[in-house]
Amino acid sequence: MITLWHYLAVAAALFGIGLVGFLTRRNLITMFLCAEMMLQGVAINFVAFSRYHGNLHGQVFVLFIVAVAACEAGISLALFLAIYRRGRTLDVSTWQSLRERGVPLSVDDVPLPIAPPTEPDPVLTPAGARPPQSIAEEAVRV
Amino acid sequence: MTLFAANLNPATGQMLLALLLAACGFVFLLPQPRGRSVAGGIAALIAAAAVFGAWLQESFGKPLPDMIGTVLFYFFASGALGSGCVLVVQRNPARGAIAFAFVILSTCGLFLLLAAPFLMAATVIIYAGAIVVTFLFVLMLSHQDVVSDENDRSREPLLGSLAGFAFVGLVLFTLYQEHLPTAKLPPLPAQVITPHEQVQLDAVAAQLAELQAKLHSESKPTSEELTAQLTKIEVELGNVVGLPPTNQLGFEDDGSLMRRLQIRVKDAQGERKEEADPQAAAVLARSVALRDLAYTTFRDLENQPPLTSDANREAALRSLLALRNEVRLLSTAGDLPARNVGNLGLVMYSEYLLAVELAGTLLLVATIGAITIAHRKGARA
């Protein structure tokens, strides 16, 4: 027989896994997905209690959680885009200048790889447009 | 201090072992430039899952009368936890988003087992449909042109895993402690009211509405018609909720609903306390209230016949409306989990109307905010 305790235990484990991911990962998007996973754990708790008490208040609460999570996703993705435009990366460690005063700078043990020099993209002349040429060159080519 | 005074029996050791194994698995598996051991991590995680499942089985429920429900529960729970682990340790964020979608689907399976079909549908549509797709979209937009291998590194994998699993351990240990004194938790409640009783209650409500319409209309019914209809309603309602101890018929009668619920609640107060069903008690209280309300209403209608004066007619209409509302409420209060969508809507738009409006406003503000933040300055619209 599956009781309330089973659901509560699974929800706690889901919340904990999300917490580990949020604490350790460095990609902003992965961190955010882990936070959403923690919300799912909380939602399981609410639905299980709602079933246990035989009323619907827990389910209504979960509906509000879903609505707030949707708002949160929209806003945070817009913020990620803005951050990416400034820093060209989604690594949270590049935003360490926002840290609290007195907290030491965290340095990677293994240094980041040096970026290879990027070749500039080749530029093609637009099709159908004739490049400006002098009349003398034209004559030579003919 | 009660935490340390607790008896450390084998079950607690089992739980600690599961948590330690899981923490080891995460330390091995979390992406790092050096020293990542995929095989060892997966083995540790599988061992942790096995020990955790054994602990759940051992401490919270050994007998397995509901085979299909149990199997489905373990299937969905392991799906959710396994996909969650994949999301945490996956290097590629796009694959992480897919794993997140699987977490959502498994959670929706758990919702379905918990009799919340509307929430299941809403979560699939909103999370797996909208949020994951938006994440993938942003992931494609932010294609990394500077080489920064943040996906291959973790911040403090050891400390992070220990912190997370210490938290889980505390929660599980508290659950276990709470669970010990009561020994056995009541099973999750089933539907309290039978479909037959529901049909009867709905018929009574329909007849009350008809009576109201008759009293309202210009062609007034004769008083014989009125008395006949009132008696019919009283008898039908009495079949379900019973008659009060001091009725004019001179005998006491429990309706079908009352008889069944009284047995259930009485059992729960006596020696079979573990089968206490809060919903059954609530429905019983509501049906007793309805029984008394019906009795006073019908007595008033007899003492002050609605056809004699306009004031009496108004009072009769008002009391009939109150009675009809109570009948409808009793008819819906008893049926959980069935008709989940309708009842959810009833609760949301009656008790949580303000919160619904606020959530709508929040969504609007979030939309405007997202557009404002993501808007590129100087770009043409």
Chai-1 contact restraints between the chains, C-beta under 6 A:
chainA,res_idxA,chainB,res_idxB,connection_type,confidence,min_distance_angstrom,max_distance_angstrom,comment,restraint_id
A,M1,B,G61,contact,1.0,0.0,6.0,A-B,restraint_1
A,M1,B,P65,contact,1.0,0.0,6.0,A-B,restraint_2
A,M1,B,D66,contact,1.0,0.0,6.0,A-B,restraint_3
A,I2,B,G69,contact,1.0,0.0,6.0,A-B,restraint_4
A,I2,B,T70,contact,1.0,0.0,6.0,A-B,restraint_5
A,I2,B,F73,contact,1.0,0.0,6.0,A-B,restraint_6
A,T3,B,F60,contact,1.0,0.0,6.0,A-B,restraint_7
A,T3,B,G61,contact,1.0,0.0,6.0,A-B,restraint_8
A,T3,B,L185,contact,1.0,0.0,6.0,A-B,restraint_9
A,L4,B,L185,contact,1.0,0.0,6.0,A-B,restraint_10
A,W5,B,F60,contact,1.0,0.0,6.0,A-B,restraint_11
A,W5,B,L175,contact,1.0,0.0,6.0,A-B,restraint_12
A,W5,B,H179,contact,1.0,0.0,6.0,A-B,restraint_13
A,H6,B,L56,contact,1.0,0.0,6.0,A-B,restraint_14
A,H6,B,F60,contact,1.0,0.0,6.0,A-B,restraint_15
A,L8,B,L175,contact,1.0,0.0,6.0,A-B,restraint_16
A,A9,B,L56,contact,1.0,0.0,6.0,A-B,restraint_17
A,A9,B,L172,contact,1.0,0.0,6.0,A-B,restraint_18
A,V10,B,A77,contact,1.0,0.0,6.0,A-B,restraint_19
A,A12,B,V168,contact,1.0,0.0,6.0,A-B,restraint_20
A,A12,B,V171,contact,1.0,0.0,6.0,A-B,restraint_21
A,A12,B,L172,contact,1.0,0.0,6.0,A-B,restraint_22
A,A13,B,L81,contact,1.0,0.0,6.0,A-B,restraint_23
A,A13,B,V168,contact,1.0,0.0,6.0,A-B,restraint_24
A,L14,B,A80,contact,1.0,0.0,6.0,A-B,restraint_25
A,L14,B,G84,contact,1.0,0.0,6.0,A-B,restraint_26
A,G16,B,G164,contact,1.0,0.0,6.0,A-B,restraint_27
A,G16,B,F167,contact,1.0,0.0,6.0,A-B,restraint_28
A,G16,B,V168,contact,1.0,0.0,6.0,A-B,restraint_29
A,I17,B,G84,contact,1.0,0.0,6.0,A-B,restraint_30
A,I17,B,V88,contact,1.0,0.0,6.0,A-B,restraint_31
A,L19,B,G164,contact,1.0,0.0,6.0,A-B,restraint_32
A,V20,B,F26,contact,1.0,0.0,6.0,A-B,restraint_33
A,V20,B,V88,contact,1.0,0.0,6.0,A-B,restraint_34
A,V20,B,G160,contact,1.0,0.0,6.0,A-B,restraint_35
A,V20,B,S161,contact,1.0,0.0,6.0,A-B,restraint_36
A,V20,B,G164,contact,1.0,0.0,6.0,A-B,restraint_37
A,G21,B,V88,contact,1.0,0.0,6.0,A-B,restraint_38
A,L23,B,G160,contact,1.0,0.0,6.0,A-B,restraint_39
A,T24,B,L30,contact,1.0,0.0,6.0,A-B,restraint_40
A,T24,B,S154,contact,1.0,0.0,6.0,A-B,restraint_41
A,T24,B,R155,contact,1.0,0.0,6.0,A-B,restraint_42
A,T24,B,P157,contact,1.0,0.0,6.0,A-B,restraint_43
A,T24,B,G160,contact,1.0,0.0,6.0,A-B,restraint_44
A,R26,B,E150,contact,1.0,0.0,6.0,A-B,restraint_45
A,R26,B,R153,contact,1.0,0.0,6.0,A-B,restraint_46
A,N27,B,P93,contact,1.0,0.0,6.0,A-B,restraint_47
A,N27,B,E150,contact,1.0,0.0,6.0,A-B,restraint_48
A,N27,B,N151,contact,1.0,0.0,6.0,A-B,restraint_49
A,I29,B,P93,contact,1.0,0.0,6.0,A-B,restraint_50
A,I29,B,L139,contact,1.0,0.0,6.0,A-B,restraint_51
A,T30,B,P93,contact,1.0,0.0,6.0,A-B,restraint_52
A,T30,B,G96,contact,1.0,0.0,6.0,A-B,restraint_53
A,L33,B,F100,contact,1.0,0.0,6.0,A-B,restraint_54
A,M37,B,G84,contact,1.0,0.0,6.0,A-B,restraint_55
A,M37,B,V103,contact,1.0,0.0,6.0,A-B,restraint_56
A,Q40,B,T107,contact,1.0,0.0,6.0,A-B,restraint_57
A,I44,B,L110,contact,1.0,0.0,6.0,A-B,restraint_58
A,V47,B,F111,contact,1.0,0.0,6.0,A-B,restraint_59
A,V47,B,L114,contact,1.0,0.0,6.0,A-B,restraint_60
A,V47,B,A116,contact,1.0,0.0,6.0,A-B,restraint_61
A,A48,B,L114,contact,1.0,0.0,6.0,A-B,restraint_62
A,R51,B,L114,contact,1.0,0.0,6.0,A-B,restraint_63
A,R51,B,A115,contact,1.0,0.0,6.0,A-B,restraint_64
A,R51,B,L188,contact,1.0,0.0,6.0,A-B,restraint_65
A,H53,B,P278,contact,1.0,0.0,6.0,A-B,restraint_66
A,G54,B,P189,contact,1.0,0.0,6.0,A-B,restraint_67
A,G54,B,P278,contact,1.0,0.0,6.0,A-B,restraint_68
A,G54,B,Q279,contact,1.0,0.0,6.0,A-B,restraint_69
A,G54,B,L336,contact,1.0,0.0,6.0,A-B,restraint_70
A,L56,B,N343,contact,1.0,0.0,6.0,A-B,restraint_71
A,L56,B,L344,contact,1.0,0.0,6.0,A-B,restraint_72
A,L56,B,V347,contact,1.0,0.0,6.0,A-B,restraint_73
A,Q59,B,A116,contact,1.0,0.0,6.0,A-B,restraint_74
A,Q59,B,L119,contact,1.0,0.0,6.0,A-B,restraint_75
A,V60,B,V347,contact,1.0,0.0,6.0,A-B,restraint_76
A,V60,B,M348,contact,1.0,0.0,6.0,A-B,restraint_77
A,V60,B,Y352,contact,1.0,0.0,6.0,A-B,restraint_78
A,V62,B,L119,contact,1.0,0.0,6.0,A-B,restraint_79
A,F64,B,A359,contact,1.0,0.0,6.0,A-B,restraint_80
A,V66,B,I126,contact,1.0,0.0,6.0,A-B,restraint_81
A,A67,B,A359,contact,1.0,0.0,6.0,A-B,restraint_82
A,A70,B,I126,contact,1.0,0.0,6.0,A-B,restraint_83
A,C71,B,L362,contact,1.0,0.0,6.0,A-B,restraint_84
A,C71,B,L363,contact,1.0,0.0,6.0,A-B,restraint_85
A,C71,B,A366,contact,1.0,0.0,6.0,A-B,restraint_86
A,A73,B,I131,contact,1.0,0.0,6.0,A-B,restraint_87
A,G74,B,A366,contact,1.0,0.0,6.0,A-B,restraint_88
A,G74,B,A370,contact,1.0,0.0,6.0,A-B,restraint_89
A,I75,B,A366,contact,1.0,0.0,6.0,A-B,restraint_90
A,I75,B,G369,contact,1.0,0.0,6.0,A-B,restraint_91
A,I75,B,A370,contact,1.0,0.0,6.0,A-B,restraint_92
A,L77,B,T134,contact,1.0,0.0,6.0,A-B,restraint_93
A,L77,B,V138,contact,1.0,0.0,6.0,A-B,restraint_94
A,A78,B,A370,contact,1.0,0.0,6.0,A-B,restraint_95
A,A78,B,I373,contact,1.0,0.0,6.0,A-B,restraint_96
A,A78,B,A374,contact,1.0,0.0,6.0,A-B,restraint_97
A,L79,B,I373,contact,1.0,0.0,6.0,A-B,restraint_98
A,F80,B,V138,contact,1.0,0.0,6.0,A-B,restraint_99
A,L81,B,A374,contact,1.0,0.0,6.0,A-B,restraint_100
A,A82,B,I373,contact,1.0,0.0,6.0,A-B,restraint_101
A,Y84,B,S142,contact,1.0,0.0,6.0,A-B,restraint_102
A,R88,B,V146,contact,1.0,0.0,6.0,A-B,restraint_103
A,T89,B,V146,contact,1.0,0.0,6.0,A-B,restraint_104
A,T89,B,S148,contact,1.0,0.0,6.0,A-B,restraint_105
A,L90,B,S142,contact,1.0,0.0,6.0,A-B,restraint_106
A,D91,B,S148,contact,1.0,0.0,6.0,A-B,restraint_107
A,D91,B,E150,contact,1.0,0.0,6.0,A-B,restraint_108
A,V110,B,P33,contact,1.0,0.0,6.0,A-B,restraint_109
A,P113,B,V147,contact,1.0,0.0,6.0,A-B,restraint_110
A,A115,B,V147,contact,1.0,0.0,6.0,A-B,restraint_111
